[in-house]
Every structure is written in C-alpha cells, then in structure tokens.
C-alpha cells in the first residue's frame, strides 16, 4: 500500500526565527519518496514556512486520513501561547504576542493522528524551543499521543546570533539519501551518533508509541524522555484493529468496537472521565470517516457539552478541539433540515467557546440565519 509523507518546515520570519527550518527541505526533497516513507511508493506533501495554522491543519488532516503508512517530518521551533501556556509550532507570521492565533497548536498534531496506530504512524522531529517552551518540554515532555511513534530532538535556543541549523534533520536526510530507510529507532541512533556535539544537552525523543525505546546518550549532559516502561510483548492495539476496519470500509464494525470500549470506560471510570471521552471522540471521528457528518457533529457537540459540564475551561485545548470539529462537520451536512436542527446547539456552544479562528461564531450565526430563512 502506498505511503504518505508530510514534510513540514516552519519558523517565524524576521528576528524571532530560532532555526533555519526551511533550509532542510532541499535535502529531504532529494530523498526518494519511497525511502522517506519506508514503503514501495509514496505521496509527498511539502509545506515550507506556511502562513496559516488552518491551512497546515487541512493538509495534516488529509495526510492523517490516508490509508497507508504515514511519516511526518517536522522541523521548526516551539513557543508557548500566553493564555494557556501550551506548546505551538511557530509559523511564518508568529510573534510572541500572537502565538495563539498564528501558530499551530501541538495538540492539533496529536489530535489528528490519534486514530492511527503506532505501527504505521511516525513523527520525526527537529525542534528548537525558546526559553519558556524549553522549560515546558523538559518538565512535561512533548505529548504527541500514545498511538504515534516519535523520534528526534528538542533543542534549547542557541546562544549565538542568527538561526540555528536543523542539524538532526539534515543528518537524517543525509542517511536516507543512501537509498535505504532502516527502522526509525536505528535511524535515530545513527543520526544522533553522527552529531554528538550538536545534540549534547538536547531532549532526545525515542518513543515507539505506547512504550519507550531508549535513545543512546551522546554525552553526560544529554538525556532522553520516556512515556512508559518497556513492556512484555505488547498487547493487541484496539486502535490498530479499528483503523484496519475503517480502511477496509467496515465502518459499522469499527464503530461497534469503539462503542464497546466506550461502554467499558463509562462503567469503570464514569461518563466524564478522560478514558470514556477518548472513545467518544474516536466514535465522532469514525462517523466522519463513514461519511456521516450529522452523527459526527452531534457526537462532538456531546463531547464538548460533557467537558464543559465537568468544569473544563472554555479555552481548554480539548474543549476547543471538540467545538471546532463539531463546527467543521456541521459545514459538511448536505441535508438542510438536519443542519438547521443542529445549528442552534452549535451556535450556543460557540457563544461559550469562540475558539481560535476569528469570526467562527458570526459564521455559524450567519449560516444558521440563511438556513432558517430558507424554510
């Protein structure tokens, strides 16, 4: 099955640029698509210094929905927004004051990849972080989801003048130009081993998805982040089974599996628990994959309502994501009557959760008015 590769290189223009992210793209582009992907054939999507987070999200969403293996190569810089202090990938127009609206929230990447399995989804990253973002990732790690393999490094801002070089990603690209892609944990170790001076003191990421693979330390000051202890053989991944069913077009079977896990989580932890809400969100996405935007919109509205009723903040990432996804699915509804039915509930929650996209509430109200006038 063909693979998909997303090459994303982003950093602010001007003095705020910590790394020459786009400089790595010519080196990566010189690698055969099949080698970048590790598959027989592959489609490559390239984003160089994009301007709008929504545009990046659209391309990321399309890549995440692809049926074959997916590898995302991300080069850039991390910054925290001033309101929630959450990590974002800075884009071309990002400044410290506009991170919330002009950068890509890192949790968007996690959310778009969460329905995929770690066996066919990987992130390879070379990230530089400003002082605040560096403190964040060294204290809390970089959450990319439990179903995504992550390899690479996060480096603190360089003390020298001018943007730093993405040395890790360039080394990865150079290794791949040999025409062979080894297992990513091996590729990661080879890259780190070639540039020990460049990665000394960095946060090295080597997570095969759901369990940790140690990265070889290259100096006494280098260290590695882990998400969980190494297991016995890894148990069956329910997300992989669900993904397989979706790819085969067995949408009802996929939803039934997710519904069983959702019911178990509700019984064990409660309907407002993260365990139960995770499966509610999976089912909302499954409805989208099945081409049922009505069911998907309704499910996302329920998730948003549950989170808000549990006392979560209106600007919490999970709340905003639920409302944004409900809004997105509502715009895909072709049946005017069903769109009109769900519109008031969406407008009500949008009033409480305006989100990051300016004019989102006005857009719902305007479209709802048009639908009601057409009755």
N, C-alpha and C positions, 0 to 999 in steps of 0.2 A: 504494500500500500504506500502511495507517495507520502512523503513527509512535508511539513511546513516549517519554515524558518522565518522568524521575525528579528530583524536587525534594528535595534533602537539605540540611537546615539543622540544625547540631548544635554545641553548646558546653556546657561544664560549667555546672551550676547553682552559684551562690554566687560566692565571691571569685576562684575560678580562671578565671572567664569573661573572655576577651580580646576577644570580639566579640559583638555582639548579632545572632547568626546568624539566629534565627527571625524577627527583625524584617523580613527581606527577603521572607518568604513572601507576605504580603498583596499586595505589589507584583507579585511574579511571578504569583500566582494571578489577578491582574486581566488578565493577558495571555491571549489566546485560545489554547487548546491547540495548534491548528494552527500558530500563529505561533511558539510555543515550540519546536515540533518542526521547522518548516520543511516540513511535509507537508500534504496536503489535510485529513486528520483525524488525531487523536492521542489516546492514552490518557495520563492524567497520574497519577503516583503521588507522593504528598506525605508526607514524613517530617519532622516538626518536633520537635527535641530528643528523639530516640529514646533509650531507656534501655539496650538490649541490643545488642551488636555482632552476635550471631547473628540477631536479628530484622532488622537492616539488611541483613545478608548474604542472607537469604532473599528480601527484596524486590529487592535488586540482582541476584541470580541470576535471578529471574523476569524482570526487565527485560532482562537480557542475552540471555535465551533468546527474546525476542520477535522475530518475523520481519522487521519493518520497521526503518527508521532509528531510532536511539536517541540521545537527548541527555540527559546527566546534568548537572544544575546543582548544584554543591556549595558551600555556604557554611559556614565553621566555622573551627576552629583546629587546628593541628598541634602534637603533642607527641611526644617520643621515649620509648620504654619503657626502663626502667633496665637490663634484661638484655642486649638485643641492640642497643639504640640505633637502632631503626628507626622511621620516621615513622608516626604513627597519627592518625586523625581523632578528636578527643576527643568523647565523648558526654556525656549529662546527668550521669551518675554518676562521670565520670572525675576522678581526682585524680592528682597526680604519682606517688604510690606505687602506683596501681592501673591505670596505662595499659595494661599488658599484658593485663589481663582485662576492662576496662570500656570500652576504646576500640576503634575499627575500624582494624585494620592497613591502611595504604595499599596494601600489596601485594595485599590481597584485592580491591580495586577493579581493579588491573592484571590479576590472575588471572581474574576473572570476565569481563573484556572482551577477553581476548587472542584468542579465536577469531573475533571480529568483525573487519570490515575498517574502515580509517580513512575510507573513503568514506561510511559510514553510521553511524559511531560517534563521538561527540564528548563531551568533558568541558569544561564552563565552570566555572571555579573562582574563588572569592574567599576566600582563606585567610589567617589570621593565625597567626604562629608565635611560640612562646616562645623564649627566648634559645638553648637547645640546639637546637631544631628549626630555627631560623633559620640557625645555623651549618651545620647538616647540609645544608639545601637550597641554600645559597649555594655550598657546596663540592662537592656531589654532584648537585644538581638534584633534581627530583621525578619519579621513574620511574613513568610511567603506562602503559607498554607501547608497543611500536612500531606497534601497529595501531589506536591511538586518537588522534584529533585533540584537542589540549588548548589552551585559550585561557583567559587570566585573569591573576591575580596572586597572589603570596605576599607578605605584608607583615610586617615585624617588629612585635613587641608595642609598642603605643603607650606613650609615657612618661607620658601623662596618666592621671588617675584615671578609673575606670569603663571599661566595654567600649567598643571602637571601633565605628564604623558600617561595615557592609559596602558602602561607597560604590561600589565597582566593580560589584557585582552589582545594586545598586539602579539604577545608571545603565544597565546592560544591559537591565533590566526596563523602565525608562522609555523607552528607544529602541524596544523591541519593542512597546510599547503603541501605537505608530503604526500597527500592523496589518501590518507587513512585517518579515520577517527576512532581512537581507542575508547574503551569505556570512560565515561566522563570523570570518574574518580581518578583513573590513571592519567588522563589528560590534565586534570587539575594538579596532580602531584608533579607531573613533568614540567608544567608551566611555572609553578612555584619554585621548583628546583633550579630552573634556569635563571631566575631573577631574585635571588635571596636578599640582595641589598634593597631592592625595590619594595619587597613585601615585609621587611622586618618591622615589627610593631603594628602591622595591619590586623584587621579582624578577618581571618580566613574562614570561608564558608564551605563546608563539605557535608551536605545533608542529602542522603539518597531518597528522602521522602518518607516521613514517619519514623525513621531511625537515623542515627548519625554514623557517618564514616569519618574516622579521624583524618585530618589533613596533616601531612608531615611538617612539623615545625622547622623553620629555617634559621631561627636564631633564638637565643634565650628570651628575647622580648616579643617574639611572635606568639600568637595564641589562636585557638580555634573555638568556635561556638558549636554547641551540640543542642539538639532539641529533645533527645530521649536516649536512654541507654540502648546499647546494642541488644537485640532480642536473641531468642531461639528462633527455629525457622519462622519467617514472617507469616501470620495467618492470612487467610483469604481477604482480599481488599474489597469491601462491598461497593466502593465507588468504581472499581475496575469492572466488576460484574455489571453494574448499572450502565457504565459507559459502553460496554460491549453490546448490551441490549439496544441502546439508543442507536449505535452505529448500524446495527442490523435492522433498524426500523421497528423493533419490538417495543414501542412506546408504552403500551399498556402494561407489559411485563416490567419495564423499568420503573414505572410509577408504583406498581404493586410492591416491588421490592423496597422502594423508598418509604412507602406507606407503612410497611411492617416495622422498619427501623424507627420511623417517627412514632408509631404507637408504643414501641418498647421504651423509647426515650421519655415519652409523656408519662408512662406508668412508673418509670424508675426515677425520674427527676422533676417532673412537672411540665406543664404546657409552656411556661415562660422560661424554661431553662435553655441554656445555650445548646445543649445536646438535642433537645426537641426542635428548637428553632433552626438549627442547622439542617435537619431533614425537611422541615417545612420549606426552607429556602431551596433545597435540592428539588423538591417537588414543583416549586414555582418555576425553576429553570427547566425541568423536564416538560412542563406544559408548553413552554416556549419552543423547545426542540420539537415537540409534537405538532407545532403549528396551531396552538390553541391560545391566542393572546388573551381571550376573555378569562379563561381559567388561570392563566399566569398572572394577569393583572389583579384578579381577586385574591389570589394567594399572597402576592406581595403586599397588598393592602392589609391583609390579615396579619402578616408578619410585622409590618410597621405598627399597626394598632397594638399588637401584643407587646412589642418592645416599649412603646410609649406608655402603655398602661402599667408596665412594670417599673416605670420611673426612669427609663433611659432618657438622656438629654436629646433635645430636638436636633442638635448638631453632632450627635454621636455618629461615627462612621457607619455603623451597621444600620442605624435608623435612616440616615440619608440614602444609603445604598438601596434599602428596601423601597423607599418612596421614589427614587429615581428609576428603579426598574419597573415599578408599577406604572409610572408615567410613560416610560418607553413602550411598554406593552399596550397601554391604552391607545397610544397613537397608531398601533398596528391593527386595531379592531376595525374590520370592514363593515360589520353589522351595525347600522346606525342606532338601532334600538338598544343594543347591548352597550354600545359606547355611551349612549345617553343615560343608561341605567347606572353605570359605574362612575360617570363623570362627577356627580356631586360628592361622592365619597372621596374621590381623588382630590377634588378642589378643597375639601375640608382638611384633609391631611396636609396638602400643600400649603395651606394657610399657616399651619403649625410648623411645617418643615420646608422652608423655602429652598433649601439646598444651595449648591454652589453655582448653579447656572442662572445667571441673572435673567429675570423675566419669566421664570418657569411657572409661577402662579398665574401671571397675566396670560400666559399661553393657554393654560388649562381653562381659565375663565372665558377667554375669547372663543376657543373651540367649543366649549360647552354651550355658550350662548348661540353659536351657529347651529349646533345640533338641535337645541330646543326650538329655535326659530323655524327649523325645517319640519317640525311635527305637523 
